[in-house]
Amino acid sequence: MKFENLESIDGLVFGFPCNDFSIVGSRSGINGEYGKLYQWGEKALKYFQPSFFVAENVSGLASSGKRSDFEFILTKLQKAGYNIYPSLYRFEQYGVPQSRHRIIIVGFRSDLNIIDFKHPIPTHEDAPITAKIALQDVPSDALNHEYTKHPPHVIERLQHIMPGQNAFTANLPDALQLRMKSGATISQIYRRLSPDKPSYTVTGSGGGGTHLYHWDEPRALTNRERARLQSFPDSFLFYGGKESVRKQIGMAVPPIGAEIVFNAVLKT
């Protein structure tokens, strides 16, 4: 799509791919396969000159690469003609039932002289919404609520893993232990939720034991349950196959978090 074929815009919202910045990704930074895709946001800002923009990426953006990719990208966005206000959001502190940390960059066109934007104050810092509260009373006929069929050994393994534990911190029988290459351990593998805490981060992955797992029932969460942890309403229908839906949910910005950010932007 060429920019000249599009109408003018008042605001630009974009989330450039996080693959090369995520702590579970390659950590290649802006030199990675996807790292330079922030440039499309920069080009759009220069071409359209909207009043404001909101950009989102993983918290690892601030620490990836051999140099400060984060500062480099901020400078590029600033030179596009914007006063910028980056901040790290811990979305569990804003009512999202999930520990999800993301960098949000808000920018206002320089000629608007907006120099006092304040990111919203956390609303749930002392009383986060727990996974148990978020997942209670899911209707059996809810949209995107298909259960995963686990083989017997996976069910047996989960039965030995307590809430909050994973396949490497649980006391598993020898036959159920995982043999990782070079002795590596990954905290998300067969990790069960803690019912009295927000969920750990919902991602787009799911193979090899990287689904989110229920604290009580020996199973992976359904896509509807994952969507609840992302704060989507039950009425929101995701289209596509089960794996596609899982990725859509995991790569999304929690609607509650987005609403809080945009209320602050529009108020300003």
C-alpha positions as CSV (number, residue, x, y, z in Angstrom):
1,M,0.0,0.0,0.0
2,K,1.4,3.4,-1.0
3,F,0.8,6.3,1.4
4,E,-0.3,8.6,-1.4
5,N,-3.3,6.3,-2.0
6,L,-4.6,6.9,1.6
7,E,-6.6,9.7,3.0
8,S,-5.2,12.1,5.6
9,I,-5.2,10.9,9.3
10,D,-5.4,12.6,12.7
11,G,-3.5,10.0,14.6
12,L,-1.3,7.0,14.0
13,V,-1.3,3.9,16.1
14,F,1.3,1.2,15.5
15,G,3.1,-1.7,17.1
16,F,6.2,-2.6,15.2
17,P,7.1,-6.4,15.5
18,C,8.7,-7.3,18.8
19,N,10.5,-10.5,17.6
20,D,14.0,-8.9,17.7
21,F,13.5,-7.1,20.9
22,S,11.7,-9.6,23.1
23,I,13.6,-11.3,25.9
24,V,12.4,-14.6,24.5
25,G,13.3,-13.7,20.9
26,S,16.6,-13.4,19.1
27,R,17.6,-10.1,20.8
28,S,19.0,-9.0,17.5
29,G,17.6,-5.5,17.9
30,I,17.3,-3.2,15.0
31,N,19.7,-5.3,13.0
32,G,17.4,-8.3,13.1
33,E,15.0,-9.5,10.4
34,Y,12.1,-7.4,11.9
35,G,14.0,-4.8,13.8
36,K,13.9,-2.1,11.2
37,L,10.1,-2.3,10.7
38,Y,9.7,0.7,13.1
39,Q,10.8,2.7,10.0
40,W,7.3,2.3,8.5
41,G,5.9,4.2,11.5
42,E,8.6,6.9,11.1
43,K,7.8,7.2,7.4
44,A,4.1,7.5,8.0
45,L,4.6,10.2,10.6
46,K,6.8,12.2,8.1
47,Y,4.3,11.8,5.3
48,F,0.9,12.3,7.1
49,Q,2.1,14.5,10.0
50,P,-0.8,13.4,12.2
51,S,-1.6,15.3,15.4
52,F,-0.5,12.4,17.6
53,F,0.8,8.9,17.6
54,V,0.9,5.9,19.9
55,A,3.5,3.2,19.5
56,E,3.8,-0.1,21.4
57,N,6.6,-2.7,21.9
58,V,7.9,-5.1,24.5
59,S,9.9,-3.9,27.5
60,G,13.0,-5.6,26.0
61,L,13.2,-2.8,23.5
62,A,14.9,-0.7,26.2
63,S,17.7,-3.2,26.6
64,S,18.2,-4.9,23.3
65,G,21.1,-4.7,20.8
66,K,24.7,-3.7,21.2
67,R,23.8,0.0,21.4
68,S,20.7,1.7,22.7
69,D,18.2,0.8,20.0
70,F,15.5,2.4,22.2
71,E,17.2,5.8,22.2
72,F,17.9,5.5,18.5
73,I,14.3,4.8,17.7
74,L,13.1,7.6,20.0
75,T,15.5,10.0,18.2
76,K,14.1,9.0,14.8
77,L,10.5,9.6,16.0
78,Q,11.4,12.9,17.5
79,K,13.1,14.1,14.3
80,A,10.0,13.2,12.4
81,G,8.5,16.3,14.2
82,Y,7.1,15.1,17.5
83,N,7.4,15.7,21.2
84,I,7.6,12.2,22.6
85,Y,6.7,10.6,25.9
86,P,7.8,7.0,26.4
87,S,6.9,5.0,29.5
88,L,7.0,1.4,30.7
89,Y,3.5,0.1,31.5
90,R,3.0,-2.8,33.9
91,F,-0.5,-3.6,32.8
92,E,-1.4,-5.7,35.9
93,Q,-1.2,-2.3,37.7
94,Y,-4.1,-1.0,35.4
95,G,-6.6,-3.8,35.9
96,V,-5.4,-6.3,33.3
97,P,-5.3,-9.7,35.0
98,Q,-1.9,-10.5,33.6
99,S,1.7,-9.5,34.2
100,R,2.4,-7.8,30.9
101,H,5.1,-5.1,30.6
102,R,5.2,-3.0,27.5
103,I,6.7,0.2,26.4
104,I,4.2,2.8,25.2
105,I,5.5,5.8,23.2
106,V,3.1,8.7,22.9
107,G,4.0,11.6,20.6
108,F,2.4,14.9,19.8
109,R,3.3,17.0,16.7
110,S,5.7,19.6,17.8
111,D,3.8,22.6,16.5
112,L,0.9,21.8,18.9
113,N,3.2,22.8,21.8
114,I,2.0,19.9,24.1
115,I,4.8,19.7,26.6
116,D,3.0,18.4,29.7
117,F,1.6,14.9,28.7
118,K,1.4,12.7,31.8
119,H,1.0,8.9,31.5
120,P,-2.0,7.6,33.5
121,I,-1.4,6.7,37.2
122,P,-1.8,2.9,38.0
123,T,-5.3,2.0,39.3
124,H,-4.6,-1.5,40.6
125,E,-1.1,-1.3,42.0
126,D,-2.1,-2.6,45.4
127,A,-5.0,-4.9,44.4
128,P,-4.3,-6.5,41.0
129,I,-7.0,-8.7,39.4
130,T,-6.0,-12.4,39.9
131,A,-6.2,-15.2,37.4
132,K,-8.9,-16.9,39.4
133,I,-11.2,-13.9,39.4
134,A,-10.6,-13.3,35.6
135,L,-11.4,-16.9,34.7
136,Q,-14.4,-17.5,36.8
137,D,-17.8,-18.4,35.3
138,V,-16.7,-18.8,31.7
139,P,-19.9,-20.1,29.9
140,S,-19.4,-23.6,28.4
141,D,-20.7,-22.2,25.0
142,A,-18.4,-19.1,25.0
143,L,-16.9,-18.1,21.7
144,N,-13.4,-19.5,21.0
145,H,-13.6,-21.8,24.0
146,E,-12.3,-25.1,22.5
147,Y,-10.3,-27.4,24.8
148,T,-7.0,-28.9,23.9
149,K,-6.7,-32.7,23.8
150,H,-3.7,-33.6,25.7
151,P,-1.9,-37.0,25.6
152,P,-1.9,-39.0,28.8
153,H,1.7,-38.2,29.7
154,V,1.1,-34.5,29.5
155,I,-1.9,-34.8,31.8
156,E,0.1,-36.9,34.2
157,R,3.0,-34.3,34.1
158,L,0.6,-31.5,34.9
159,Q,-0.8,-33.4,37.8
160,H,2.7,-33.3,39.4
161,I,3.1,-29.5,38.8
162,M,1.7,-27.3,41.5
163,P,0.3,-23.8,40.9
164,G,3.0,-21.3,39.9
165,Q,5.5,-24.1,39.2
166,N,6.8,-25.2,35.8
167,A,8.3,-28.4,34.4
168,F,11.7,-27.6,35.9
169,T,10.8,-26.3,39.3
170,A,8.3,-29.1,40.1
171,N,9.3,-32.5,41.6
172,L,8.6,-34.6,38.6
173,P,9.1,-38.4,38.4
174,D,12.1,-39.3,36.2
175,A,9.9,-40.6,33.4
176,L,8.0,-37.2,33.2
177,Q,11.0,-34.9,33.3
178,L,12.0,-32.9,30.2
179,R,15.5,-33.3,28.6
180,M,16.4,-30.0,27.2
181,K,19.4,-29.6,24.9
182,S,22.5,-28.3,26.7
183,G,20.6,-28.4,30.0
184,A,18.5,-25.2,29.2
185,T,15.4,-24.5,31.2
186,I,12.6,-22.2,30.2
187,S,10.3,-20.9,32.9
188,Q,7.2,-20.9,30.6
189,I,7.3,-24.7,29.9
190,Y,4.3,-26.4,31.4
191,R,3.9,-23.5,33.8
192,R,0.7,-23.5,35.7
193,L,-1.0,-20.3,36.8
194,S,-1.2,-19.1,40.4
195,P,-4.9,-18.5,41.2
196,D,-4.1,-15.7,43.7
197,K,-1.9,-13.7,41.3
198,P,-2.3,-12.2,37.8
199,S,-1.4,-14.5,35.0
200,Y,2.1,-14.6,33.6
201,T,2.4,-13.0,30.2
202,V,0.1,-14.3,27.5
203,T,2.1,-14.9,24.3
204,G,1.3,-16.1,20.8
205,S,3.2,-19.4,21.3
206,G,1.7,-22.7,22.3
207,G,3.8,-25.6,21.2
208,G,6.2,-27.6,23.3
209,G,4.5,-26.9,26.5
210,T,4.2,-23.1,26.2
211,H,0.5,-22.9,26.6
212,L,-0.7,-21.3,29.7
213,Y,-1.9,-24.0,32.1
214,H,-4.8,-24.0,34.6
215,W,-3.9,-24.0,38.3
216,D,-6.4,-26.7,39.2
217,E,-7.4,-28.6,36.1
218,P,-4.5,-30.5,34.3
219,R,-5.0,-28.7,31.0
220,A,-4.0,-25.8,28.9
221,L,-6.2,-22.7,28.9
222,T,-8.7,-22.3,26.1
223,N,-8.4,-19.3,23.7
224,R,-11.4,-17.7,25.5
225,E,-9.7,-18.0,28.8
226,R,-6.5,-16.5,27.3
227,A,-8.6,-13.7,25.8
228,R,-10.0,-13.0,29.3
229,L,-6.5,-12.6,30.7
230,Q,-5.9,-10.1,27.9
231,S,-9.1,-8.3,29.0
232,F,-11.2,-9.0,25.8
233,P,-14.9,-9.2,26.5
234,D,-16.6,-12.6,25.9
235,S,-18.5,-11.1,23.0
236,F,-15.4,-10.5,21.0
237,L,-15.1,-13.2,18.3
238,F,-11.7,-14.1,16.9
239,Y,-11.8,-15.5,13.4
240,G,-9.6,-18.3,12.1
241,G,-8.3,-21.6,13.2
242,K,-7.4,-22.4,16.8
243,E,-3.7,-21.7,16.3
244,S,-4.3,-18.5,14.5
245,V,-6.6,-17.3,17.2
246,R,-4.1,-18.1,19.9
247,K,-1.5,-15.9,18.0
248,Q,-4.0,-13.1,17.6
249,I,-4.7,-13.0,21.3
250,G,-1.1,-13.3,22.4
251,M,0.1,-10.5,20.1
252,A,-2.7,-8.1,21.0
253,V,-2.6,-5.1,23.3
254,P,-5.0,-5.6,26.2
255,P,-8.1,-3.5,25.4
256,I,-8.3,-2.2,29.0
257,G,-4.7,-1.0,28.7
258,A,-5.3,0.6,25.3
259,E,-8.4,2.4,26.6
260,I,-6.5,3.9,29.5
261,V,-3.7,5.1,27.3
262,F,-6.1,6.7,24.7
263,N,-8.2,8.4,27.4
264,A,-5.1,10.1,28.5
265,V,-4.1,11.0,25.0
266,L,-7.6,12.4,24.1
267,K,-7.8,14.3,27.3
268,T,-4.5,16.0,26.5
